[in-house]
Amino acid sequence: MDADVSDALNTPRQSLKILRPFNALRHLYSPRTILVICSENCLNIPEDLKTFTEGDNGVHVHFTTKLPIQNYDKHPAVDAVVLVYKVFNQNSLKTIRDSIPYIDVRYLVGKCFILVTSDAEFHQTDVYEIETLANSYMLPIHYISKVKNPDGRDPPRLQIPSSLMSIYCPPVGSDVNSLIINAAVMKS
């Protein structure tokens, strides 16, 4: 019995490896932090990450290719988690599957979503696996296209609507209740 207790004290706690949401209420005027998780070559870094910060949301973006995050205690707390899935890239599905066990279940209720993107046209059958995974965890899926620049020299850029970001990371100083009501009214 004593050996079991000492072994438990010497091993790292599993809870330290899990990405957890804030334990206390955020200050109304403090910026929100979003964690973007995607596999290598799914996004153009840093161009695509900049689209998360556009508008008046006041969002800080942190990016990683896998969980758990190294030195998690030195990173700021996270308000929302974005799991990026790129169609026709099997590594992106593997990254999402490998990351979900490290995310606290409290994120899976309104603070985590899957962002599906593609550089080419795709059909419903091409996203069957990610839709099945999302349904099993009850995660919302948002489809975002990449928009080509008119000159054609730069690669296509991810376009995140500010209305989508305001649902998961409300603008600084906003009344969250009115945002939820407005989002529900717009959806119906």
C-alpha positions in Angstrom: 0.0 0.0 0.0 2.8 2.5 0.9 4.6 1.6 -2.3 1.5 2.5 -4.4 1.3 5.9 -2.7 5.0 6.7 -3.2 4.8 5.6 -6.8 1.8 7.9 -7.3 3.7 10.8 -5.8 6.7 10.3 -8.0 4.9 10.0 -11.4 3.7 13.1 -13.2 0.0 13.8 -12.8 -2.0 13.3 -16.0 -3.9 16.5 -15.2 -0.8 18.5 -15.9 -0.7 17.2 -19.5 -4.3 18.2 -20.3 -5.1 21.5 -21.9 -7.6 23.2 -19.5 -9.8 26.2 -19.7 -9.7 29.2 -17.3 -10.8 28.4 -13.8 -11.8 32.0 -13.1 -13.8 34.5 -15.0 -11.8 36.6 -17.4 -11.6 40.4 -17.0 -14.1 41.9 -19.5 -11.4 44.0 -21.2 -8.6 41.4 -21.4 -7.8 40.0 -24.8 -8.9 36.4 -25.6 -6.4 33.7 -26.5 -7.0 31.1 -29.1 -4.9 28.0 -29.7 -4.7 26.7 -33.3 -3.7 23.1 -33.7 -2.9 21.8 -37.1 -0.4 19.5 -38.8 2.6 20.6 -40.8 1.8 22.3 -44.2 -1.9 22.8 -43.5 -1.7 26.6 -43.1 0.6 29.3 -44.5 2.3 30.5 -41.3 2.0 33.4 -40.4 -0.3 34.7 -43.1 -3.2 32.4 -42.3 -2.9 32.9 -38.6 -3.2 36.7 -39.0 -6.8 36.2 -40.2 -7.8 35.0 -36.7 -6.8 38.4 -35.3 -8.5 40.7 -37.9 -11.4 42.8 -36.8 -12.2 44.0 -33.3 -12.1 40.7 -31.5 -8.7 41.4 -29.8 -7.6 37.8 -30.1 -4.1 36.5 -29.4 -3.2 33.4 -31.5 -1.0 30.6 -30.4 -0.1 27.8 -32.8 1.1 24.3 -32.3 1.4 21.1 -34.4 0.7 18.7 -31.5 -0.4 18.4 -27.9 0.7 18.3 -25.2 2.4 21.7 -25.4 5.9 21.7 -24.1 6.3 23.9 -20.9 2.5 24.4 -20.7 2.8 26.2 -17.4 4.7 29.1 -19.1 2.0 29.5 -21.8 -1.1 31.8 -21.2 -4.4 30.2 -20.5 -6.5 29.4 -23.6 -10.1 30.6 -24.3 -10.8 28.5 -27.3 -9.3 25.7 -29.4 -9.3 25.4 -33.2 -8.5 22.1 -34.7 -7.6 22.6 -38.4 -8.4 19.9 -40.9 -7.2 20.3 -44.4 -9.1 18.2 -47.0 -6.9 15.6 -48.8 -4.2 15.8 -46.0 -4.3 12.6 -43.9 -1.8 14.1 -41.4 -4.3 16.7 -40.4 -6.8 14.0 -39.3 -4.1 12.2 -37.4 -3.1 15.4 -35.6 -6.7 16.0 -34.5 -7.2 12.4 -33.3 -3.9 12.6 -31.4 -4.7 16.0 -29.8 -8.3 15.4 -28.6 -7.3 13.2 -25.6 -5.2 16.1 -24.3 -8.0 18.6 -24.4 -10.1 19.0 -21.3 -13.7 18.0 -21.9 -14.9 21.4 -20.8 -13.5 22.8 -24.1 -15.6 20.4 -26.1 -18.7 22.3 -25.0 -18.7 25.5 -27.0 -15.0 26.4 -26.9 -13.5 24.0 -29.4 -14.4 23.6 -33.1 -13.0 22.0 -36.2 -12.1 24.3 -39.1 -12.1 22.5 -42.4 -10.2 24.1 -45.3 -9.0 23.1 -48.7 -7.0 24.5 -51.6 -9.1 22.6 -54.1 -12.7 21.8 -54.6 -14.0 18.8 -52.6 -17.2 16.7 -52.3 -19.1 15.6 -49.2 -17.5 12.2 -49.4 -14.1 13.8 -49.0 -14.9 15.0 -45.5 -16.7 11.9 -44.2 -14.0 10.9 -41.8 -13.7 14.4 -40.1 -17.5 14.7 -39.9 -17.7 11.3 -38.2 -15.0 12.3 -35.7 -16.7 15.6 -35.0 -20.1 14.0 -34.4 -18.5 11.5 -32.0 -17.2 14.4 -29.9 -20.1 16.7 -30.7 -17.7 19.3 -32.1 -19.0 21.9 -34.5 -17.5 22.1 -38.0 -16.9 25.3 -39.9 -16.0 25.2 -43.6 -13.7 28.0 -44.6 -12.4 28.6 -48.1 -9.1 30.0 -49.1 -9.3 33.1 -51.2 -6.8 33.7 -54.0 -5.2 37.1 -54.3 -6.2 38.9 -57.5 -2.6 39.2 -58.8 -2.2 35.4 -58.4 1.4 35.7 -57.1 0.7 35.0 -53.4 -0.7 31.7 -52.2 -4.4 31.6 -51.3 -5.2 33.1 -47.9 -7.5 31.7 -45.2 -10.5 34.0 -44.6 -12.0 33.7 -41.1 -15.3 35.6 -40.7 -15.3 37.9 -37.7 -18.8 36.6 -36.8 -17.4 33.2 -36.3 -14.6 34.4 -34.1 -17.0 36.5 -32.0 -18.9 33.3 -31.0 -15.8 31.6 -29.6 -13.8 34.6 -28.5 -16.2 37.5 -27.9 -14.7 41.0 -28.6 -13.0 42.7 -25.8 -15.4 44.6 -23.6 -18.5 43.0 -25.1 -21.6 41.6 -23.3 -21.3 37.8 -23.9 -25.0 37.2 -23.3 -26.1 39.6 -26.0 -23.6 38.1 -28.4 -25.1 34.6 -27.8 -28.6 35.9 -28.2 -27.7 37.7 -31.5 -25.9 34.6 -32.8 -29.0 32.5 -32.1 -31.3 35.0 -33.8 -29.1 35.2 -36.8 -28.9 31.4 -37.1 -32.7 30.9 -37.0 
